[in-house]
Amino acid sequence: MPIYSHLFAGTPEGAEEDVVGNIDIPNSIAVKYGKNNL
């Protein structure tokens, strides 16, 4: 899952440019909450 330096309300235009890292989500968490909800 990407970590963004900042996001603004509304459409996430240009958000791909503000990725500062990534975090691994354990499969057990993804299954519990659903990938689309994270």
PDB file of all heavy atoms in Angstrom:
ATOM      1  N   MET A   1       0.853  -1.147   0.000  1.00  0.00           N
ATOM      2  CA  MET A   1       0.000   0.000   0.000  1.00  0.00           C
ATOM      3  C   MET A   1       0.912   1.227   0.000  1.00  0.00           C
ATOM      4  O   MET A   1       1.826   1.325   0.804  1.00  0.00           O
ATOM      5  CB  MET A   1      -0.889  -0.027   1.246  1.00  0.00           C
ATOM      6  CG  MET A   1      -1.687   1.215   1.441  1.00  0.00           C
ATOM      7  SD  MET A   1      -2.811   1.101   2.839  1.00  0.00           S
ATOM      8  CE  MET A   1      -4.025   0.040   2.127  1.00  0.00           C
ATOM      9  N   PRO A   2       0.669   2.185  -0.880  1.00  0.00           N
ATOM     10  CA  PRO A   2       1.519   3.364  -0.951  1.00  0.00           C
ATOM     11  C   PRO A   2       1.294   4.318   0.218  1.00  0.00           C
ATOM     12  O   PRO A   2       0.213   4.385   0.778  1.00  0.00           O
ATOM     13  CB  PRO A   2       1.120   4.020  -2.271  1.00  0.00           C
ATOM     14  CG  PRO A   2      -0.242   3.509  -2.563  1.00  0.00           C
ATOM     15  CD  PRO A   2      -0.341   2.156  -1.930  1.00  0.00           C
ATOM     16  N   ILE A   3       2.342   5.027   0.563  1.00  0.00           N
ATOM     17  CA  ILE A   3       2.279   6.083   1.580  1.00  0.00           C
ATOM     18  C   ILE A   3       2.455   7.406   0.837  1.00  0.00           C
ATOM     19  O   ILE A   3       3.450   7.595   0.122  1.00  0.00           O
ATOM     20  CB  ILE A   3       3.381   5.924   2.631  1.00  0.00           C
ATOM     21  CG1 ILE A   3       3.239   4.578   3.330  1.00  0.00           C
ATOM     22  CG2 ILE A   3       3.337   7.070   3.639  1.00  0.00           C
ATOM     23  CD1 ILE A   3       4.407   4.242   4.227  1.00  0.00           C
ATOM     24  N   TYR A   4       1.519   8.306   1.004  1.00  0.00           N
ATOM     25  CA  TYR A   4       1.545   9.596   0.306  1.00  0.00           C
ATOM     26  C   TYR A   4       2.042  10.696   1.233  1.00  0.00           C
ATOM     27  O   TYR A   4       1.761  10.686   2.422  1.00  0.00           O
ATOM     28  CB  TYR A   4       0.154   9.953  -0.206  1.00  0.00           C
ATOM     29  CG  TYR A   4      -0.381   8.948  -1.195  1.00  0.00           C
ATOM     30  CD1 TYR A   4      -1.239   7.929  -0.807  1.00  0.00           C
ATOM     31  CD2 TYR A   4       0.003   9.007  -2.527  1.00  0.00           C
ATOM     32  CE1 TYR A   4      -1.706   6.998  -1.713  1.00  0.00           C
ATOM     33  CE2 TYR A   4      -0.462   8.077  -3.445  1.00  0.00           C
ATOM     34  CZ  TYR A   4      -1.322   7.082  -3.033  1.00  0.00           C
ATOM     35  OH  TYR A   4      -1.779   6.163  -3.931  1.00  0.00           O
ATOM     36  N   SER A   5       2.766  11.660   0.669  1.00  0.00           N
ATOM     37  CA  SER A   5       3.263  12.763   1.484  1.00  0.00           C
ATOM     38  C   SER A   5       2.116  13.679   1.896  1.00  0.00           C
ATOM     39  O   SER A   5       2.121  14.234   2.976  1.00  0.00           O
ATOM     40  CB  SER A   5       4.335  13.548   0.737  1.00  0.00           C
ATOM     41  OG  SER A   5       3.810  14.124  -0.444  1.00  0.00           O
ATOM     42  N   HIS A   6       1.137  13.845   1.030  1.00  0.00           N
ATOM     43  CA  HIS A   6      -0.059  14.623   1.366  1.00  0.00           C
ATOM     44  C   HIS A   6      -1.149  14.326   0.343  1.00  0.00           C
ATOM     45  O   HIS A   6      -0.859  13.981  -0.786  1.00  0.00           O
ATOM     46  CB  HIS A   6       0.243  16.123   1.394  1.00  0.00           C
ATOM     47  CG  HIS A   6       0.650  16.686   0.061  1.00  0.00           C
ATOM     48  ND1 HIS A   6       1.947  16.633  -0.385  1.00  0.00           N
ATOM     49  CD2 HIS A   6      -0.058  17.292  -0.920  1.00  0.00           C
ATOM     50  CE1 HIS A   6       2.017  17.200  -1.584  1.00  0.00           C
ATOM     51  NE2 HIS A   6       0.825  17.598  -1.933  1.00  0.00           N
ATOM     52  N   LEU A   7      -2.366  14.450   0.778  1.00  0.00           N
ATOM     53  CA  LEU A   7      -3.529  14.310  -0.099  1.00  0.00           C
ATOM     54  C   LEU A   7      -4.510  15.415   0.242  1.00  0.00           C
ATOM     55  O   LEU A   7      -4.620  15.831   1.394  1.00  0.00           O
ATOM     56  CB  LEU A   7      -4.220  12.955   0.096  1.00  0.00           C
ATOM     57  CG  LEU A   7      -3.474  11.728  -0.381  1.00  0.00           C
ATOM     58  CD1 LEU A   7      -4.265  10.478  -0.006  1.00  0.00           C
ATOM     59  CD2 LEU A   7      -3.258  11.764  -1.878  1.00  0.00           C
ATOM     60  N   PHE A   8      -5.206  15.878  -0.753  1.00  0.00           N
ATOM     61  CA  PHE A   8      -6.215  16.909  -0.548  1.00  0.00           C
ATOM     62  C   PHE A   8      -7.597  16.300  -0.741  1.00  0.00           C
ATOM     63  O   PHE A   8      -7.747  15.293  -1.427  1.00  0.00           O
ATOM     64  CB  PHE A   8      -6.006  18.058  -1.536  1.00  0.00           C
ATOM     65  CG  PHE A   8      -4.676  18.739  -1.371  1.00  0.00           C
ATOM     66  CD1 PHE A   8      -3.640  18.495  -2.245  1.00  0.00           C
ATOM     67  CD2 PHE A   8      -4.462  19.612  -0.317  1.00  0.00           C
ATOM     68  CE1 PHE A   8      -2.411  19.108  -2.086  1.00  0.00           C
ATOM     69  CE2 PHE A   8      -3.238  20.232  -0.146  1.00  0.00           C
ATOM     70  CZ  PHE A   8      -2.211  19.981  -1.030  1.00  0.00           C
ATOM     71  N   ALA A   9      -8.592  16.917  -0.160  1.00  0.00           N
ATOM     72  CA  ALA A   9      -9.969  16.447  -0.322  1.00  0.00           C
ATOM     73  C   ALA A   9     -10.361  16.550  -1.790  1.00  0.00           C
ATOM     74  O   ALA A   9      -9.888  17.423  -2.509  1.00  0.00           O
ATOM     75  CB  ALA A   9     -10.907  17.282   0.539  1.00  0.00           C
ATOM     76  N   GLY A  10     -11.201  15.653  -2.224  1.00  0.00           N
ATOM     77  CA  GLY A  10     -11.645  15.657  -3.607  1.00  0.00           C
ATOM     78  C   GLY A  10     -10.954  14.565  -4.394  1.00  0.00           C
ATOM     79  O   GLY A  10     -10.536  13.553  -3.848  1.00  0.00           O
ATOM     80  N   THR A  11     -10.803  14.784  -5.676  1.00  0.00           N
ATOM     81  CA  THR A  11     -10.180  13.775  -6.526  1.00  0.00           C
ATOM     82  C   THR A  11      -8.672  13.752  -6.288  1.00  0.00           C
ATOM     83  O   THR A  11      -8.049  14.797  -6.138  1.00  0.00           O
ATOM     84  CB  THR A  11     -10.466  14.062  -8.016  1.00  0.00           C
ATOM     85  OG1 THR A  11      -9.978  15.366  -8.334  1.00  0.00           O
ATOM     86  CG2 THR A  11     -11.955  13.987  -8.314  1.00  0.00           C
ATOM     87  N   PRO A  12      -8.082  12.554  -6.258  1.00  0.00           N
ATOM     88  CA  PRO A  12      -6.645  12.443  -5.968  1.00  0.00           C
ATOM     89  C   PRO A  12      -5.757  12.685  -7.186  1.00  0.00           C
ATOM     90  O   PRO A  12      -4.901  11.887  -7.527  1.00  0.00           O
ATOM     91  CB  PRO A  12      -6.521  11.007  -5.470  1.00  0.00           C
ATOM     92  CG  PRO A  12      -7.587  10.286  -6.205  1.00  0.00           C
ATOM     93  CD  PRO A  12      -8.729  11.265  -6.334  1.00  0.00           C
ATOM     94  N   GLU A  13      -5.959  13.791  -7.878  1.00  0.00           N
ATOM     95  CA  GLU A  13      -5.156  14.094  -9.063  1.00  0.00           C
ATOM     96  C   GLU A  13      -3.707  14.326  -8.659  1.00  0.00           C
ATOM     97  O   GLU A  13      -3.423  15.067  -7.729  1.00  0.00           O
ATOM     98  CB  GLU A  13      -5.715  15.331  -9.766  1.00  0.00           C
ATOM     99  CG  GLU A  13      -7.101  15.127 -10.321  1.00  0.00           C
ATOM    100  CD  GLU A  13      -7.667  16.394 -10.938  1.00  0.00           C
ATOM    101  OE1 GLU A  13      -6.901  17.352 -11.140  1.00  0.00           O
ATOM    102  OE2 GLU A  13      -8.870  16.417 -11.208  1.00  0.00           O
ATOM    103  N   GLY A  14      -2.801  13.687  -9.346  1.00  0.00           N
ATOM    104  CA  GLY A  14      -1.388  13.853  -9.079  1.00  0.00           C
ATOM    105  C   GLY A  14      -0.881  13.105  -7.868  1.00  0.00           C
ATOM    106  O   GLY A  14       0.269  13.255  -7.487  1.00  0.00           O
ATOM    107  N   ALA A  15      -1.720  12.304  -7.228  1.00  0.00           N
ATOM    108  CA  ALA A  15      -1.318  11.599  -6.010  1.00  0.00           C
ATOM    109  C   ALA A  15      -0.178  10.630  -6.274  1.00  0.00           C
ATOM    110  O   ALA A  15       0.658  10.422  -5.411  1.00  0.00           O
ATOM    111  CB  ALA A  15      -2.512  10.861  -5.404  1.00  0.00           C
ATOM    112  N   GLU A  16      -0.125  10.056  -7.486  1.00  0.00           N
ATOM    113  CA  GLU A  16       0.937   9.100  -7.792  1.00  0.00           C
ATOM    114  C   GLU A  16       2.313   9.740  -7.677  1.00  0.00           C
ATOM    115  O   GLU A  16       3.299   9.083  -7.414  1.00  0.00           O
ATOM    116  CB  GLU A  16       0.755   8.517  -9.198  1.00  0.00           C
ATOM    117  CG  GLU A  16      -0.482   7.657  -9.365  1.00  0.00           C
ATOM    118  CD  GLU A  16      -1.736   8.489  -9.646  1.00  0.00           C
ATOM    119  OE1 GLU A  16      -1.618   9.643 -10.105  1.00  0.00           O
ATOM    120  OE2 GLU A  16      -2.833   7.987  -9.377  1.00  0.00           O
ATOM    121  N   GLU A  17       2.396  11.050  -7.858  1.00  0.00           N
ATOM    122  CA  GLU A  17       3.668  11.757  -7.797  1.00  0.00           C
ATOM    123  C   GLU A  17       4.130  11.979  -6.358  1.00  0.00           C
ATOM    124  O   GLU A  17       5.288  12.288  -6.128  1.00  0.00           O
ATOM    125  CB  GLU A  17       3.545  13.093  -8.509  1.00  0.00           C
ATOM    126  CG  GLU A  17       3.175  12.959  -9.972  1.00  0.00           C
ATOM    127  CD  GLU A  17       2.785  14.282 -10.590  1.00  0.00           C
ATOM    128  OE1 GLU A  17       2.852  15.310  -9.895  1.00  0.00           O
ATOM    129  OE2 GLU A  17       2.413  14.272 -11.767  1.00  0.00           O
ATOM    130  N   ASP A  18       3.238  11.855  -5.382  1.00  0.00           N
ATOM    131  CA  ASP A  18       3.539  12.166  -3.992  1.00  0.00           C
ATOM    132  C   ASP A  18       3.781  10.923  -3.134  1.00  0.00           C
ATOM    133  O   ASP A  18       3.739  11.007  -1.922  1.00  0.00           O
ATOM    134  CB  ASP A  18       2.396  12.983  -3.385  1.00  0.00           C
ATOM    135  CG  ASP A  18       2.235  14.337  -4.057  1.00  0.00           C
ATOM    136  OD1 ASP A  18       3.256  14.912  -4.454  1.00  0.00           O
ATOM    137  OD2 ASP A  18       1.100  14.808  -4.177  1.00  0.00           O
ATOM    138  N   VAL A  19       4.030   9.782  -3.763  1.00  0.00           N
ATOM    139  CA  VAL A  19       4.301   8.555  -3.009  1.00  0.00           C
ATOM    140  C   VAL A  19       5.699   8.656  -2.404  1.00  0.00           C
ATOM    141  O   VAL A  19       6.669   8.917  -3.099  1.00  0.00           O
ATOM    142  CB  VAL A  19       4.193   7.308  -3.905  1.00  0.00           C
ATOM    143  CG1 VAL A  19       4.607   6.062  -3.150  1.00  0.00           C
ATOM    144  CG2 VAL A  19       2.776   7.166  -4.434  1.00  0.00           C
ATOM    145  N   VAL A  20       5.784   8.490  -1.072  1.00  0.00           N
ATOM    146  CA  VAL A  20       7.072   8.587  -0.389  1.00  0.00           C
ATOM    147  C   VAL A  20       7.565   7.226   0.111  1.00  0.00           C
ATOM    148  O   VAL A  20       8.669   7.133   0.622  1.00  0.00           O
ATOM    149  CB  VAL A  20       7.009   9.582   0.793  1.00  0.00           C
ATOM    150  CG1 VAL A  20       6.764  10.986   0.283  1.00  0.00           C
ATOM    151  CG2 VAL A  20       5.970   9.188   1.805  1.00  0.00           C
ATOM    152  N   GLY A  21       6.743   6.203  -0.044  1.00  0.00           N
ATOM    153  CA  GLY A  21       7.140   4.866   0.394  1.00  0.00           C
ATOM    154  C   GLY A  21       5.997   3.899   0.253  1.00  0.00           C
ATOM    155  O   GLY A  21       4.950   4.229  -0.290  1.00  0.00           O
ATOM    156  N   ASN A  22       6.189   2.714   0.770  1.00  0.00           N
ATOM    157  CA  ASN A  22       5.162   1.673   0.745  1.00  0.00           C
ATOM    158  C   ASN A  22       5.156   0.971   2.090  1.00  0.00           C
ATOM    159  O   ASN A  22       6.163   0.939   2.789  1.00  0.00           O
ATOM    160  CB  ASN A  22       5.438   0.651  -0.352  1.00  0.00           C
ATOM    161  CG  ASN A  22       5.162   1.207  -1.718  1.00  0.00           C
ATOM    162  OD1 ASN A  22       4.037   1.531  -2.035  1.00  0.00           O
ATOM    163  ND2 ASN A  22       6.195   1.308  -2.528  1.00  0.00           N
ATOM    164  N   ILE A  23       4.012   0.409   2.438  1.00  0.00           N
ATOM    165  CA  ILE A  23       3.882  -0.373   3.663  1.00  0.00           C
ATOM    166  C   ILE A  23       3.248  -1.708   3.296  1.00  0.00           C
ATOM    167  O   ILE A  23       2.329  -1.765   2.476  1.00  0.00           O
ATOM    168  CB  ILE A  23       3.050   0.374   4.729  1.00  0.00           C
ATOM    169  CG1 ILE A  23       3.069  -0.363   6.048  1.00  0.00           C
ATOM    170  CG2 ILE A  23       1.645   0.618   4.265  1.00  0.00           C
ATOM    171  CD1 ILE A  23       2.496   0.428   7.204  1.00  0.00           C
ATOM    172  N   ASP A  24       3.784  -2.764   3.853  1.00  0.00           N
ATOM    173  CA  ASP A  24       3.227  -4.099   3.619  1.00  0.00           C
ATOM    174  C   ASP A  24       2.092  -4.344   4.609  1.00  0.00           C
ATOM    175  O   ASP A  24       2.244  -4.137   5.808  1.00  0.00           O
ATOM    176  CB  ASP A  24       4.294  -5.168   3.807  1.00  0.00           C
ATOM    177  CG  ASP A  24       5.349  -5.129   2.722  1.00  0.00           C
ATOM    178  OD1 ASP A  24       5.007  -4.782   1.582  1.00  0.00           O
ATOM    179  OD2 ASP A  24       6.506  -5.456   3.018  1.00  0.00           O
ATOM    180  N   ILE A  25       0.966  -4.775   4.077  1.00  0.00           N
ATOM    181  CA  ILE A  25      -0.200  -5.105   4.894  1.00  0.00           C
ATOM    182  C   ILE A  25      -0.287  -6.631   4.969  1.00  0.00           C
ATOM    183  O   ILE A  25      -0.357  -7.293   3.934  1.00  0.00           O
ATOM    184  CB  ILE A  25      -1.500  -4.541   4.278  1.00  0.00           C
ATOM    185  CG1 ILE A  25      -1.397  -3.045   4.062  1.00  0.00           C
ATOM    186  CG2 ILE A  25      -2.701  -4.914   5.132  1.00  0.00           C
ATOM    187  CD1 ILE A  25      -1.257  -2.217   5.309  1.00  0.00           C
ATOM    188  N   PRO A  26      -0.266  -7.191   6.177  1.00  0.00           N
ATOM    189  CA  PRO A  26      -0.381  -8.649   6.301  1.00  0.00           C
ATOM    190  C   PRO A  26      -1.691  -9.151   5.681  1.00  0.00           C
ATOM    191  O   PRO A  26      -2.723  -8.478   5.763  1.00  0.00           O
ATOM    192  CB  PRO A  26      -0.377  -8.895   7.810  1.00  0.00           C
ATOM    193  CG  PRO A  26       0.254  -7.682   8.409  1.00  0.00           C
ATOM    194  CD  PRO A  26      -0.102  -6.554   7.486  1.00  0.00           C
ATOM    195  N   ASN A  27      -1.634 -10.308   5.069  1.00  0.00           N
ATOM    196  CA  ASN A  27      -2.804 -10.877   4.411  1.00  0.00           C
ATOM    197  C   ASN A  27      -3.968 -11.032   5.379  1.00  0.00           C
ATOM    198  O   ASN A  27      -5.121 -10.825   5.008  1.00  0.00           O
ATOM    199  CB  ASN A  27      -2.452 -12.216   3.768  1.00  0.00           C
ATOM    200  CG  ASN A  27      -3.544 -12.694   2.839  1.00  0.00           C
ATOM    201  OD1 ASN A  27      -4.066 -11.910   2.062  1.00  0.00           O
ATOM    202  ND2 ASN A  27      -3.856 -13.971   2.904  1.00  0.00           N
ATOM    203  N   SER A  28      -3.695 -11.349   6.640  1.00  0.00           N
ATOM    204  CA  SER A  28      -4.776 -11.529   7.617  1.00  0.00           C
ATOM    205  C   SER A  28      -5.554 -10.225   7.825  1.00  0.00           C
ATOM    206  O   SER A  28      -6.765 -10.239   8.003  1.00  0.00           O
ATOM    207  CB  SER A  28      -4.212 -12.024   8.953  1.00  0.00           C
ATOM    208  OG  SER A  28      -3.269 -11.103   9.474  1.00  0.00           O
ATOM    209  N   ILE A  29      -4.876  -9.092   7.776  1.00  0.00           N
ATOM    210  CA  ILE A  29      -5.543  -7.794   7.917  1.00  0.00           C
ATOM    211  C   ILE A  29      -6.336  -7.473   6.649  1.00  0.00           C
ATOM    212  O   ILE A  29      -7.468  -7.003   6.712  1.00  0.00           O
ATOM    213  CB  ILE A  29      -4.519  -6.676   8.199  1.00  0.00           C
ATOM    214  CG1 ILE A  29      -3.759  -6.951   9.488  1.00  0.00           C
ATOM    215  CG2 ILE A  29      -5.186  -5.307   8.220  1.00  0.00           C
ATOM    216  CD1 ILE A  29      -4.571  -6.845  10.748  1.00  0.00           C
ATOM    217  N   ALA A  30      -5.732  -7.729   5.493  1.00  0.00           N
ATOM    218  CA  ALA A  30      -6.408  -7.459   4.225  1.00  0.00           C
ATOM    219  C   ALA A  30      -7.680  -8.289   4.100  1.00  0.00           C
ATOM    220  O   ALA A  30      -8.707  -7.792   3.630  1.00  0.00           O
ATOM    221  CB  ALA A  30      -5.469  -7.743   3.056  1.00  0.00           C
ATOM    222  N   VAL A  31      -7.624  -9.546   4.541  1.00  0.00           N
ATOM    223  CA  VAL A  31      -8.808 -10.410   4.468  1.00  0.00           C
ATOM    224  C   VAL A  31      -9.870  -9.930   5.452  1.00  0.00           C
ATOM    225  O   VAL A  31     -11.051  -9.867   5.128  1.00  0.00           O
ATOM    226  CB  VAL A  31      -8.422 -11.881   4.759  1.00  0.00           C
ATOM    227  CG1 VAL A  31      -9.659 -12.747   4.956  1.00  0.00           C
ATOM    228  CG2 VAL A  31      -7.562 -12.411   3.623  1.00  0.00           C
ATOM    229  N   LYS A  32      -9.444  -9.531   6.650  1.00  0.00           N
ATOM    230  CA  LYS A  32     -10.396  -9.113   7.686  1.00  0.00           C
ATOM    231  C   LYS A  32     -11.161  -7.851   7.282  1.00  0.00           C
ATOM    232  O   LYS A  32     -12.373  -7.771   7.456  1.00  0.00           O
ATOM    233  CB  LYS A  32      -9.648  -8.870   8.991  1.00  0.00           C
ATOM    234  CG  LYS A  32     -10.543  -8.471  10.146  1.00  0.00           C
ATOM    235  CD  LYS A  32      -9.763  -8.341  11.433  1.00  0.00           C
ATOM    236  CE  LYS A  32     -10.683  -7.967  12.583  1.00  0.00           C
ATOM    237  NZ  LYS A  32      -9.952  -7.888  13.857  1.00  0.00           N
ATOM    238  N   TYR A  33     -10.461  -6.867   6.730  1.00  0.00           N
ATOM    239  CA  TYR A  33     -11.091  -5.572   6.419  1.00  0.00           C
ATOM    240  C   TYR A  33     -11.416  -5.401   4.942  1.00  0.00           C
ATOM    241  O   TYR A  33     -12.152  -4.481   4.593  1.00  0.00           O
ATOM    242  CB  TYR A  33     -10.193  -4.435   6.894  1.00  0.00           C
ATOM    243  CG  TYR A  33     -10.038  -4.409   8.385  1.00  0.00           C
ATOM    244  CD1 TYR A  33      -8.894  -4.887   8.996  1.00  0.00           C
ATOM    245  CD2 TYR A  33     -11.062  -3.935   9.189  1.00  0.00           C
ATOM    246  CE1 TYR A  33      -8.760  -4.886  10.368  1.00  0.00           C
ATOM    247  CE2 TYR A  33     -10.947  -3.934  10.565  1.00  0.00           C
ATOM    248  CZ  TYR A  33      -9.787  -4.410  11.147  1.00  0.00           C
ATOM    249  OH  TYR A  33      -9.662  -4.412  12.508  1.00  0.00           O
ATOM    250  N   GLY A  34     -10.862  -6.225   4.081  1.00  0.00           N
ATOM    251  CA  GLY A  34     -11.088  -6.105   2.644  1.00  0.00           C
ATOM    252  C   GLY A  34     -10.081  -5.164   2.025  1.00  0.00           C
ATOM    253  O   GLY A  34      -9.846  -4.074   2.534  1.00  0.00           O
ATOM    254  N   LYS A  35      -9.463  -5.593   0.933  1.00  0.00           N
ATOM    255  CA  LYS A  35      -8.426  -4.797   0.289  1.00  0.00           C
ATOM    256  C   LYS A  35      -8.932  -3.427  -0.136  1.00  0.00           C
ATOM    257  O   LYS A  35      -8.210  -2.449  -0.072  1.00  0.00           O
ATOM    258  CB  LYS A  35      -7.881  -5.546  -0.924  1.00  0.00           C
ATOM    259  CG  LYS A  35      -6.993  -6.715  -0.543  1.00  0.00           C
ATOM    260  CD  LYS A  35      -6.596  -7.619  -1.688  1.00  0.00           C
ATOM    261  CE  LYS A  35      -6.197  -6.937  -2.932  1.00  0.00           C
ATOM    262  NZ  LYS A  35      -5.722  -7.859  -3.973  1.00  0.00           N
ATOM    263  N   ASN A  36     -10.179  -3.327  -0.577  1.00  0.00           N
ATOM    264  CA  ASN A  36     -10.719  -2.047  -1.039  1.00  0.00           C
ATOM    265  C   ASN A  36     -10.999  -1.084   0.094  1.00  0.00           C
ATOM    266  O   ASN A  36     -11.218   0.097  -0.147  1.00  0.00           O
ATOM    267  CB  ASN A  36     -11.982  -2.271  -1.859  1.00  0.00           C
ATOM    268  CG  ASN A  36     -11.687  -2.990  -3.152  1.00  0.00           C
ATOM    269  OD1 ASN A  36     -10.596  -2.887  -3.702  1.00  0.00           O
ATOM    270  ND2 ASN A  36     -12.662  -3.714  -3.657  1.00  0.00           N
ATOM    271  N   ASN A  37     -11.021  -1.570   1.328  1.00  0.00           N
ATOM    272  CA  ASN A  37     -11.297  -0.709   2.481  1.00  0.00           C
ATOM    273  C   ASN A  37     -10.038  -0.177   3.154  1.00  0.00           C
ATOM    274  O   ASN A  37     -10.130   0.594   4.106  1.00  0.00           O
ATOM    275  CB  ASN A  37     -12.135  -1.456   3.518  1.00  0.00           C
ATOM    276  CG  ASN A  37     -13.500  -1.785   2.996  1.00  0.00           C
ATOM    277  OD1 ASN A  37     -14.110  -1.011   2.272  1.00  0.00           O
ATOM    278  ND2 ASN A  37     -14.014  -2.954   3.346  1.00  0.00           N
ATOM    279  N   LEU A  38      -8.889  -0.607   2.702  1.00  0.00           N
ATOM    280  CA  LEU A  38      -7.656  -0.188   3.357  1.00  0.00           C
ATOM    281  C   LEU A  38      -7.109   1.076   2.756  1.00  0.00           C
ATOM    282  O   LEU A  38      -6.850   1.274   1.689  1.00  0.00           O
ATOM    283  CB  LEU A  38      -6.604  -1.297   3.291  1.00  0.00           C
ATOM    284  CG  LEU A  38      -6.987  -2.555   4.052  1.00  0.00           C
ATOM    285  CD1 LEU A  38      -5.896  -3.614   3.859  1.00  0.00           C
ATOM    286  CD2 LEU A  38      -7.119  -2.263   5.528  1.00  0.00           C
TER     287      LEU A  38
END
